[in-house]
């Protein structure tokens, strides 16, 4: 009886061992981890919008491309045409069969001024001739000029679709002009420049370093700090509290410049905060100053109005300072923009 019981126990143990052994699954070896690597090149010199991407990744089964313009591709090494200028973050993500993944990102920067330009020349009387300058292959051209501007937008109107165009700008006016070009691949690029009666105007504001006599209480980088005075956005403003007629704003340039015009843009509200009296000065040592322009009883008839001012100057200065000595009566002073301009010398 004991023998039979022992045999039964051994048999059951053998059965359990056999079943357990049959259920064991051998471990799955990890695949080599994927890498994400690629190179890219512009397809042709006359098409700065089209690029070929060469996939150099390893150990992957799937590759997915994102081009930073809402376009994607599952091709191994795609060719892609961007439809506008701008900054595009191109990403490649690779994945193996075990869902391990790798990713690489590069920035492609297509700047309008690097691929398209237009030249301006005087053409008898007050006329200006605008001519296109580019190596791009062109399908269509449009010349547009500013007809209206607000705090958030500029409205342009097409006046020519020829390779060159004739226009004129009234004395004392600084007007924005746009050149719009479309390529055979349907890519579009716009270039905007400022023109005066004398020709092409250079807005030099961004080339200078701004300082002020006293900033907004929250600092230069705050929502209404001095940095907003030169951010080229009329929808923002510089606001100074406790104004006592002693505000000055100064631009320092690395190389002396001949400036002979500037603009001031009124801010969004409270016209009694608008500047009314000021003087503009130039200096090369930040100590001795020459008065270049003085204004009294200035008015801004509308909010966001841009007032333009020209003055006679042929000297180069490293520093330009505008001192606001009176406003329209408030204990605060504000402005949306102060821009300084280089205009052609007659």
C-alpha positions in Angstrom: 0.0 0.0 0.0 2.8 2.4 0.9 4.6 1.5 -2.4 1.5 2.3 -4.4 1.1 5.6 -2.6 4.7 6.5 -3.3 4.4 5.7 -6.9 1.3 7.9 -7.1 3.0 10.8 -5.5 6.0 10.5 -7.8 3.8 10.3 -10.8 1.9 13.4 -9.9 5.2 15.3 -9.2 6.5 14.2 -12.6 3.3 15.4 -14.3 3.5 18.8 -12.6 7.1 19.2 -13.5 6.4 18.3 -17.1 3.5 20.7 -17.3 5.5 23.5 -15.8 8.4 22.9 -18.1 6.1 22.9 -21.2 4.6 26.3 -20.1 7.9 28.0 -19.8 8.5 30.6 -22.6 12.0 31.3 -23.6 13.0 35.0 -23.0 12.8 37.3 -26.0 16.1 38.9 -26.9 16.0 42.7 -27.2 16.6 44.0 -30.7 19.3 46.6 -31.3 18.0 50.0 -30.4 17.2 52.3 -33.3 19.1 55.5 -34.2 17.7 58.6 -35.9 20.1 60.3 -38.3 19.7 62.2 -41.5 21.2 64.8 -43.8 19.5 67.3 -46.0 20.2 69.6 -49.0 18.5 72.2 -51.1 17.5 70.7 -54.4 18.4 73.6 -56.7 19.9 77.0 -56.4 16.8 78.6 -58.0 14.4 76.9 -55.6 15.2 77.7 -51.9 12.0 76.0 -50.7 12.6 72.4 -51.8 14.8 70.0 -49.8 15.8 66.3 -50.1 16.2 64.5 -46.7 18.5 61.5 -46.7 17.8 59.0 -44.0 20.9 57.6 -42.4 19.2 55.9 -39.4 19.9 52.3 -38.3 18.0 49.4 -36.6 14.5 50.6 -37.4 11.4 49.3 -39.1 9.4 52.5 -39.3 10.4 56.1 -40.0 8.1 59.2 -39.7 9.0 62.7 -40.8 7.5 66.0 -39.5 8.4 69.1 -41.4 7.3 71.8 -39.0 4.5 73.0 -41.3 1.8 70.5 -40.5 3.2 68.1 -43.2 4.4 64.6 -42.5 5.8 61.7 -44.5 6.5 57.9 -44.1 8.9 57.8 -47.0 12.4 56.5 -46.3 14.1 59.7 -47.7 11.5 62.2 -48.8 11.7 65.4 -50.8 9.6 68.3 -49.3 8.7 71.8 -50.6 7.9 74.4 -47.9 5.2 76.8 -49.1 6.3 79.8 -47.2 9.4 81.3 -45.6 10.0 80.9 -41.9 11.6 78.7 -39.3 10.8 75.0 -39.6 11.6 72.3 -37.0 12.1 69.1 -39.1 11.9 65.9 -37.0 12.7 62.3 -37.9 11.4 59.6 -35.5 12.4 55.9 -36.1 11.0 52.8 -34.3 11.8 49.1 -34.3 9.4 46.2 -33.9 9.6 46.4 -30.1 8.5 50.0 -30.1 11.8 51.4 -29.1 12.3 54.7 -30.8 14.8 57.5 -31.5 14.4 61.1 -32.8 16.4 63.8 -34.4 15.4 67.4 -35.0 17.0 70.2 -37.1 16.0 73.8 -37.7 15.6 75.0 -41.3 15.4 78.7 -41.6 14.2 80.3 -44.8 14.4 84.0 -44.3 12.8 86.3 -46.9 15.7 88.8 -47.1 18.2 86.0 -47.9 16.3 84.9 -51.0 14.5 87.9 -52.3 15.2 91.6 -52.5 14.1 94.7 -54.4 16.1 97.7 -55.5 14.9 101.3 -55.6 16.2 104.0 -58.0 15.1 107.5 -58.8 13.4 107.8 -62.1 12.8 111.5 -63.1 10.8 113.9 -61.1 9.4 112.3 -58.0 9.1 108.8 -59.4 10.8 105.7 -57.9 11.5 102.5 -59.9 11.2 99.3 -58.0 13.1 96.3 -59.4 13.2 92.7 -58.3 16.5 91.1 -57.3 16.6 87.3 -56.8 18.0 84.0 -58.1 14.7 82.2 -57.6 12.7 80.8 -60.5 9.6 83.0 -60.5 6.0 82.1 -61.5 4.3 85.4 -60.6 5.1 88.8 -59.1 3.0 91.3 -57.2 4.0 94.8 -56.0 1.8 96.1 -53.1 1.8 99.3 -51.1 0.5 100.2 -47.6 -3.0 101.8 -47.7 -4.0 101.4 -44.0 -2.4 100.3 -40.7 -3.8 99.4 -37.3 -2.3 98.2 -34.0 -2.4 94.6 -35.3 -2.2 94.7 -39.0 -1.1 96.5 -42.2 -3.4 96.5 -45.2 -1.7 96.4 -48.6 -3.0 97.0 -52.1 -1.6 95.6 -55.3 -0.6 98.2 -57.9 1.6 96.2 -60.3 2.4 92.7 -61.4 5.3 93.5 -63.7 9.0 92.7 -63.0 9.6 96.4 -62.2 7.1 99.0 -61.0 6.9 102.8 -60.9 5.6 104.6 -57.7 6.0 107.8 -55.8 5.9 108.8 -52.1 4.8 112.2 -50.8 7.3 114.4 -49.1 7.7 113.6 -45.4 5.9 110.2 -45.6 7.4 106.8 -44.9 5.4 104.1 -46.6 5.7 100.4 -46.5 5.9 98.5 -49.8 5.7 94.7 -50.2 7.1 92.5 -53.0 5.3 89.1 -53.2 6.8 86.4 -55.4 5.4 82.9 -56.1 7.5 80.0 -57.4 6.5 77.3 -59.9 6.2 75.0 -56.9 3.6 77.3 -55.4 5.9 78.6 -52.6 5.3 82.3 -51.7 7.7 84.8 -50.1 7.1 88.4 -49.1 9.6 91.2 -48.5 8.6 94.5 -46.9 10.6 97.7 -47.1 10.1 101.3 -46.2 10.2 104.0 -48.9 10.3 107.8 -48.8 10.4 110.4 -51.5 14.2 110.1 -51.6 14.2 106.3 -52.0 14.8 103.2 -49.8 14.7 103.9 -46.0 16.6 101.8 -43.4 14.9 101.3 -40.1 18.0 101.3 -37.9 16.2 100.9 -34.5 16.9 97.3 -34.0 20.7 97.9 -34.5 20.8 100.1 -31.4 20.8 99.3 -27.6 18.0 101.2 -25.8 18.4 102.8 -22.3 16.0 105.1 -20.6 16.3 107.6 -17.7 13.8 105.8 -15.7 11.8 102.6 -16.6 8.4 101.2 -15.8 8.1 100.3 -12.2 8.1 96.6 -13.2 11.2 96.8 -15.3 12.4 97.0 -18.9 11.1 93.5 -19.9 7.7 93.9 -18.2 4.4 94.1 -20.1 4.8 98.0 -20.3 8.5 98.3 -19.9 10.9 100.2 -22.1 11.7 97.2 -24.4 8.2 97.7 -25.8 9.1 101.1 -27.2 11.4 99.5 -29.8 9.8 96.1 -30.4 8.2 97.1 -33.7 4.8 96.2 -32.4 2.3 99.1 -32.1 0.0 96.9 -30.0 2.4 97.2 -27.1 3.6 100.3 -25.2 6.1 101.8 -22.8 4.4 103.4 -19.8 6.3 105.5 -17.2 4.6 106.3 -13.9 5.1 109.6 -11.9 6.2 111.5 -15.1 7.8 114.8 -14.3 9.0 116.0 -17.7 12.4 114.3 -17.3 12.1 111.2 -19.5 14.8 110.5 -22.0 15.3 107.4 -24.2 18.7 106.7 -25.8 19.9 104.4 -28.6 23.6 103.4 -28.7 25.0 102.0 -32.0 28.2 100.0 -32.5 29.0 102.1 -35.5 28.1 105.8 -35.9 25.1 106.4 -38.2 23.7 109.3 -40.1 20.0 109.4 -39.0 17.7 112.1 -40.4 14.2 110.9 -39.6 12.2 109.2 -36.9 8.6 108.2 -36.1 6.6 108.1 -32.9 3.5 106.0 -32.6 0.7 106.9 -30.1 -0.3 104.2 -27.6 -3.7 102.5 -27.2 -5.5 104.8 -24.7 -5.5 108.0 -22.6 -4.4 110.8 -25.0 -3.4 113.0 -22.1 -0.4 110.6 -21.7 0.9 111.4 -25.2 4.2 113.3 -25.5 3.8 116.9 -26.6 7.3 118.4 -26.4 10.7 116.9 -27.0 14.2 117.3 -28.5 16.4 114.9 -30.3 20.1 115.0 -29.9 23.2 113.2 -31.2 26.6 112.5 -29.6 29.7 110.5 -30.1 31.0 110.4 -26.5 27.7 110.2 -24.5 28.6 113.6 -22.9 28.5 116.3 -25.5 25.2 116.5 -27.3 24.1 118.3 -30.5 20.4 119.2 -30.9 19.2 117.8 -34.1 15.4 118.4 -33.9 12.9 120.0 -31.5 9.1 119.7 -31.4 6.4 121.6 -29.5 2.7 121.3 -29.2 2.7 117.9 -31.1 -0.6 116.0 -31.3 -1.7 112.5 -32.1 -5.3 112.7 -33.5 -6.0 109.0 -33.2 -4.8 106.1 -31.1 -1.9 104.2 -32.8 -1.3 107.1 -35.1 2.2 107.2 -36.5 3.8 110.7 -36.7 6.8 111.1 -38.9 9.6 113.7 -38.4 12.5 114.6 -40.6 15.4 116.8 -39.9 18.6 118.0 -41.6 21.6 116.0 -40.6 24.7 114.8 -42.4 26.9 113.9 -39.4 27.4 110.4 -38.0 26.6 109.9 -34.3 27.1 106.8 -32.1 24.3 107.9 -29.7 20.9 109.3 -30.4 18.8 110.6 -27.4 15.2 111.9 -27.4 14.1 113.8 -24.3 10.4 114.2 -23.6 10.0 117.4 -21.7 6.1 117.6 -21.6 3.1 115.5 -22.3 -0.6 116.3 -22.7 -1.2 116.8 -18.9 -1.2 113.3 -17.3 1.1 112.2 -14.5 2.0 109.3 -16.8 3.6 109.2 -20.2 3.3 106.5 -22.8 4.3 105.6 -26.4 3.8 102.5 -28.5 6.9 102.9 -30.7 10.0 105.1 -31.4 11.7 104.2 -34.7 14.9 105.9 -36.0 15.5 106.0 -39.8 18.3 106.3 -42.3 17.1 107.9 -45.5 19.0 108.5 -48.7 20.9 111.8 -48.9 20.1 114.0 -51.9 
